[in-house]
Amino acid sequence: WQILCKLLSSGINAEYGGAQVLIETIDSIQAGLFGMVVEKIFIAELQKIAGETEKKITAVGVTKILTEGPAMLNENYVHLWAGLLNALVHMFEEGVDTSTPQDEHFIEIEDTPGYTTAFNQLVFASKRPLDPFAGAVANPRVHLAESLKKASVRFPGRLQPLIQQGVKEPAVSKLQEYMKSANITSLS
């Protein structure tokens, strides 16, 4: 699913139709499959994204799904829109969820007797973090606010009720902060 966000986040997918085409392509495999992906993977697992670059890629991709895909506002997926926005804000504001479900049991390599991990980090050979959006998206929170504003102009009267009815209070306050940072007073 992070690959999907990467495709949406890059300019590659924009020439092919962006979020709407992605939604239609996944649904062409099986009707309603995109909704299952959003509900079972994106909403449920978004807070487990670790790493600033990975979070930024995911944030831009999810923002595109929320704001550029009219399918997210139709009757099939509108019930998932607020939950996906809640999950995105939660990813921005909360720490990484490292818990694992009870039925998943993994053996940690560090716990295996007879195995030790040792390495020497090369001081001058460290990699700089790659920012795939250098110059295009400086702050993913502000990008979300700007994208929501553009979507509210494109779909007047649709987003504000969804936010009021489905977005939980801590996320609403954070969205207002993002909008203030982007110099946006309200959505259409």
TIZAKE-189080 format. One record per residue (C-alpha): residue number from 1; residue in one letter; z, x, y. Coordinates in nm, 4 decimals. Each point is the difference from the previous one (the first is absolute). Layout:
REM residues N
+-----+------+----------+----------+----------+
| pos | code |        w |        u |        v |
+-----+------+----------+----------+----------+
| NUM |    A |        Z |        X |        Y |
...
+-----+------+----------+----------+----------+
This chain:
REM residues 188
+-----+------+----------+----------+----------+
| pos | code |        w |        u |        v |
+-----+------+----------+----------+----------+
|   1 |    W |   0.0000 |   0.0000 |   0.0000 |
|   2 |    Q |   0.0489 |   0.2939 |   0.2303 |
|   3 |    I |  -0.3646 |   0.0859 |  -0.0653 |
|   4 |    L |  -0.0893 |  -0.3479 |   0.1270 |
|   5 |    C |   0.1965 |   0.0685 |   0.3167 |
|   6 |    K |  -0.1700 |   0.3377 |   0.0369 |
|   7 |    L |  -0.3415 |  -0.1639 |  -0.0282 |
|   8 |    L |   0.0958 |  -0.2641 |   0.2544 |
|   9 |    S |   0.1519 |   0.2600 |   0.2298 |
|  10 |    S |  -0.3019 |   0.2248 |   0.0041 |
|  11 |    G |  -0.3209 |  -0.0723 |   0.1792 |
|  12 |    I |  -0.1790 |  -0.0066 |  -0.3358 |
|  13 |    N |   0.1004 |  -0.3572 |  -0.0754 |
|  14 |    A |  -0.0657 |  -0.1261 |   0.3529 |
|  15 |    E |  -0.3751 |   0.0312 |  -0.0482 |
|  16 |    Y |   0.0255 |  -0.2145 |  -0.3131 |
|  17 |    G |   0.1955 |  -0.2836 |   0.1578 |
|  18 |    G |   0.3597 |   0.1171 |  -0.0018 |
|  19 |    A |   0.2888 |  -0.2125 |  -0.1222 |
|  20 |    Q |  -0.2009 |  -0.3180 |  -0.0506 |
|  21 |    V |  -0.2455 |   0.1664 |  -0.2377 |
|  22 |    L |   0.2862 |   0.1663 |  -0.1861 |
|  23 |    I |   0.1703 |  -0.3377 |  -0.0477 |
|  24 |    E |  -0.3237 |  -0.1651 |  -0.1137 |
|  25 |    T |  -0.0809 |   0.2884 |  -0.2365 |
|  26 |    I |   0.3384 |  -0.0156 |  -0.1716 |
|  27 |    D |  -0.0236 |  -0.3796 |  -0.0220 |
|  28 |    S |  -0.3480 |   0.0280 |  -0.1524 |
|  29 |    I |   0.1621 |   0.1650 |  -0.3022 |
|  30 |    Q |   0.2303 |  -0.2979 |  -0.0470 |
|  31 |    A |   0.0716 |  -0.2888 |   0.2360 |
|  32 |    G |   0.3338 |   0.0539 |   0.1739 |
|  33 |    L |   0.0361 |   0.3596 |  -0.1189 |
|  34 |    F |   0.0413 |   0.1347 |   0.3526 |
|  35 |    G |   0.2952 |  -0.2333 |   0.0517 |
|  36 |    M |   0.1618 |   0.1368 |  -0.3150 |
|  37 |    V |  -0.0565 |   0.3568 |   0.1228 |
|  38 |    V |   0.1566 |  -0.0820 |   0.3364 |
|  39 |    E |   0.2975 |  -0.1830 |  -0.1516 |
|  40 |    K |   0.0782 |   0.2213 |  -0.2993 |
|  41 |    I |  -0.0966 |   0.3402 |   0.1362 |
|  42 |    F |  -0.0139 |   0.0083 |   0.3787 |
|  43 |    I |   0.2937 |  -0.2256 |   0.0892 |
|  44 |    A |   0.2146 |   0.1077 |  -0.2945 |
|  45 |    E |  -0.0636 |   0.3753 |   0.0177 |
|  46 |    L |  -0.0802 |   0.0837 |   0.3631 |
|  47 |    Q |   0.3507 |   0.1272 |   0.0753 |
|  48 |    K |  -0.0389 |   0.2637 |  -0.2733 |
|  49 |    I |  -0.2626 |   0.1945 |   0.1927 |
|  50 |    A |   0.1274 |   0.3497 |   0.0756 |
|  51 |    G |  -0.1447 |   0.2587 |   0.2359 |
|  52 |    E |  -0.1100 |  -0.0437 |   0.3591 |
|  53 |    T |  -0.3721 |   0.0377 |  -0.0711 |
|  54 |    E |   0.0142 |  -0.2447 |  -0.2894 |
|  55 |    K |   0.1937 |  -0.2501 |   0.2107 |
|  56 |    K |  -0.2508 |   0.0307 |   0.2824 |
|  57 |    I |  -0.2980 |  -0.0495 |  -0.2337 |
|  58 |    T |   0.1691 |  -0.3019 |  -0.1571 |
|  59 |    A |   0.1022 |  -0.1442 |   0.3382 |
|  60 |    V |  -0.3533 |   0.0187 |   0.1390 |
|  61 |    G |  -0.1471 |  -0.1517 |  -0.3173 |
|  62 |    V |   0.2510 |  -0.2860 |  -0.0139 |
|  63 |    T |  -0.0468 |  -0.0601 |   0.3731 |
|  64 |    K |  -0.3731 |  -0.0390 |  -0.0611 |
|  65 |    I |   0.0654 |  -0.2442 |  -0.2844 |
|  66 |    L |   0.2295 |  -0.2060 |   0.2249 |
|  67 |    T |  -0.2172 |   0.0016 |   0.3100 |
|  68 |    E |  -0.3641 |   0.0533 |  -0.0984 |
|  69 |    G |  -0.0358 |  -0.2139 |  -0.3097 |
|  70 |    P |  -0.0481 |  -0.3685 |   0.0836 |
|  71 |    A |   0.0636 |  -0.0692 |  -0.3686 |
|  72 |    M |   0.3689 |   0.0823 |   0.0559 |
|  73 |    L |   0.0176 |  -0.2986 |   0.2352 |
|  74 |    N |  -0.1733 |  -0.2491 |  -0.2275 |
|  75 |    E |   0.1785 |  -0.2424 |  -0.2296 |
|  76 |    N |  -0.0076 |   0.2350 |  -0.3005 |
|  77 |    Y |   0.1935 |   0.2863 |   0.1585 |
|  78 |    V |   0.1670 |  -0.1236 |   0.3179 |
|  79 |    H |   0.3285 |  -0.0403 |  -0.1914 |
|  80 |    L |  -0.0009 |   0.3788 |  -0.0609 |
|  81 |    W |  -0.0728 |   0.1044 |   0.3594 |
|  82 |    A |   0.3575 |  -0.0094 |   0.1333 |
|  83 |    G |   0.1396 |   0.1643 |  -0.3140 |
|  84 |    L |  -0.2457 |   0.2869 |   0.0333 |
|  85 |    L |   0.0904 |   0.0418 |   0.3677 |
|  86 |    N |   0.3720 |  -0.0045 |  -0.0915 |
|  87 |    A |  -0.0619 |   0.2687 |  -0.2630 |
|  88 |    L |  -0.1938 |   0.2158 |   0.2478 |
|  89 |    V |   0.2735 |  -0.0154 |   0.2638 |
|  90 |    H |   0.2581 |   0.0685 |  -0.2710 |
|  91 |    M |  -0.1998 |   0.3085 |  -0.1046 |
|  92 |    F |   0.0029 |   0.1212 |   0.3614 |
|  93 |    E |   0.3703 |  -0.0536 |   0.0566 |
|  94 |    E |   0.1796 |   0.0553 |  -0.3293 |
|  95 |    G |   0.0362 |   0.3064 |  -0.2155 |
|  96 |    V |  -0.2007 |   0.0490 |  -0.3150 |
|  97 |    D |   0.1138 |  -0.2151 |  -0.2920 |
|  98 |    T |   0.0377 |   0.2384 |  -0.2932 |
|  99 |    S |   0.1468 |  -0.2508 |  -0.2424 |
| 100 |    T |  -0.1720 |  -0.0690 |  -0.3286 |
| 101 |    P |   0.0005 |  -0.3285 |  -0.1897 |
| 102 |    Q |   0.2487 |  -0.0251 |  -0.2866 |
| 103 |    D |  -0.2714 |  -0.0077 |  -0.2634 |
| 104 |    E |  -0.1563 |   0.3292 |   0.1135 |
| 105 |    H |   0.1660 |   0.3088 |  -0.1420 |
| 106 |    F |  -0.1360 |   0.3420 |   0.0785 |
| 107 |    I |   0.1268 |   0.3343 |  -0.1200 |
| 108 |    E |   0.0529 |   0.2290 |   0.2937 |
| 109 |    I |  -0.1363 |   0.3478 |  -0.0558 |
| 110 |    E |   0.3043 |   0.1426 |   0.1760 |
| 111 |    D |   0.2228 |  -0.1677 |  -0.2618 |
| 112 |    T |  -0.1839 |   0.1527 |  -0.2941 |
| 113 |    P |   0.2018 |   0.2848 |  -0.1534 |
| 114 |    G |  -0.1717 |   0.3358 |  -0.0176 |
| 115 |    Y |  -0.2352 |  -0.0653 |   0.2887 |
| 116 |    T |   0.0581 |   0.1478 |   0.3412 |
| 117 |    T |  -0.2088 |  -0.0334 |   0.3084 |
| 118 |    A |  -0.0363 |   0.3083 |   0.2107 |
| 119 |    F |  -0.2488 |   0.0855 |   0.2677 |
| 120 |    N |  -0.0333 |   0.2075 |   0.3102 |
| 121 |    Q |  -0.1435 |  -0.1759 |   0.2977 |
| 122 |    L |  -0.2469 |   0.2074 |   0.1934 |
| 123 |    V |   0.1171 |  -0.0026 |   0.3578 |
| 124 |    F |  -0.3383 |   0.0530 |   0.1621 |
| 125 |    A |  -0.2009 |  -0.2074 |  -0.2472 |
| 126 |    S |   0.1559 |  -0.3387 |   0.0681 |
| 127 |    K |  -0.2373 |  -0.2879 |   0.0527 |
| 128 |    R |   0.0005 |  -0.1930 |   0.3228 |
| 129 |    P |   0.0236 |  -0.3725 |  -0.0470 |
| 130 |    L |  -0.3445 |  -0.1557 |   0.0263 |
| 131 |    D |  -0.0310 |  -0.2927 |   0.2389 |
| 132 |    P |  -0.3086 |  -0.1984 |  -0.0973 |
| 133 |    F |   0.0248 |  -0.1998 |   0.3242 |
| 134 |    A |   0.0473 |   0.2860 |   0.2457 |
| 135 |    G |  -0.0968 |  -0.1428 |   0.3363 |
| 136 |    A |  -0.0817 |  -0.3490 |  -0.1329 |
| 137 |    V |   0.3469 |  -0.1291 |  -0.0959 |
| 138 |    A |   0.2854 |   0.1907 |   0.1569 |
| 139 |    N |   0.2722 |  -0.2533 |  -0.0789 |
| 140 |    P |  -0.0498 |  -0.2493 |  -0.2865 |
| 141 |    R |   0.2548 |  -0.2406 |   0.1527 |
| 142 |    V |  -0.1930 |  -0.0182 |   0.3267 |
| 143 |    H |  -0.3223 |  -0.0267 |  -0.2000 |
| 144 |    L |   0.1464 |  -0.3023 |  -0.1809 |
| 145 |    A |   0.0918 |  -0.1655 |   0.3315 |
| 146 |    E |  -0.3445 |   0.0662 |   0.1492 |
| 147 |    S |  -0.1722 |  -0.1277 |  -0.3141 |
| 148 |    L |   0.2130 |  -0.3149 |  -0.0030 |
| 149 |    K |  -0.0980 |  -0.0625 |   0.3634 |
| 150 |    K |  -0.3713 |   0.0415 |  -0.0807 |
| 151 |    A |   0.0356 |  -0.2308 |  -0.3002 |
| 152 |    S |   0.1812 |  -0.2608 |   0.2088 |
| 153 |    V |  -0.2959 |  -0.0028 |   0.2387 |
| 154 |    R |  -0.2464 |  -0.0243 |  -0.2902 |
| 155 |    F |   0.2069 |  -0.2751 |  -0.1710 |
| 156 |    P |   0.1724 |  -0.1813 |   0.2898 |
| 157 |    G |   0.3093 |  -0.1996 |  -0.0865 |
| 158 |    R |   0.0161 |   0.1248 |  -0.3600 |
| 159 |    L |   0.2271 |   0.3075 |   0.0011 |
| 160 |    Q |   0.2868 |  -0.1121 |   0.2230 |
| 161 |    P |   0.0988 |  -0.2934 |  -0.2265 |
| 162 |    L |  -0.0209 |   0.2248 |  -0.3080 |
| 163 |    I |   0.2310 |   0.2518 |   0.1644 |
| 164 |    Q |   0.2440 |  -0.2661 |   0.1193 |
| 165 |    Q |   0.0159 |  -0.1790 |  -0.3346 |
| 166 |    G |  -0.0265 |   0.2812 |  -0.2535 |
| 167 |    V |   0.1086 |   0.3313 |   0.1468 |
| 168 |    K |   0.3694 |   0.0745 |  -0.0427 |
| 169 |    E |   0.2172 |   0.0684 |   0.3044 |
| 170 |    P |   0.0471 |   0.3761 |  -0.0243 |
| 171 |    A |  -0.3777 |   0.0370 |  -0.0280 |
| 172 |    V |  -0.0627 |  -0.2347 |   0.2957 |
| 173 |    S |   0.2210 |   0.2151 |   0.2239 |
| 174 |    K |  -0.1784 |   0.3145 |  -0.1151 |
| 175 |    L |  -0.3398 |  -0.1599 |   0.0616 |
| 176 |    Q |   0.1103 |  -0.0805 |   0.3545 |
| 177 |    E |   0.0984 |   0.3663 |   0.0446 |
| 178 |    Y |  -0.3410 |   0.1123 |  -0.1293 |
| 179 |    M |  -0.1739 |  -0.2394 |   0.2376 |
| 180 |    K |   0.2081 |   0.1239 |   0.2906 |
| 181 |    S |  -0.0924 |   0.3591 |  -0.0894 |
| 182 |    A |  -0.3665 |  -0.1056 |   0.0037 |
| 183 |    N |   0.0412 |  -0.1835 |   0.3343 |
| 184 |    I |  -0.0802 |  -0.3338 |  -0.1623 |
| 185 |    T |   0.1891 |  -0.2976 |   0.1350 |
| 186 |    S |  -0.1003 |  -0.2692 |  -0.2510 |
| 187 |    L |  -0.2483 |  -0.1045 |  -0.2651 |
| 188 |    S |  -0.2630 |  -0.2672 |   0.0675 |
+-----+------+----------+----------+----------+
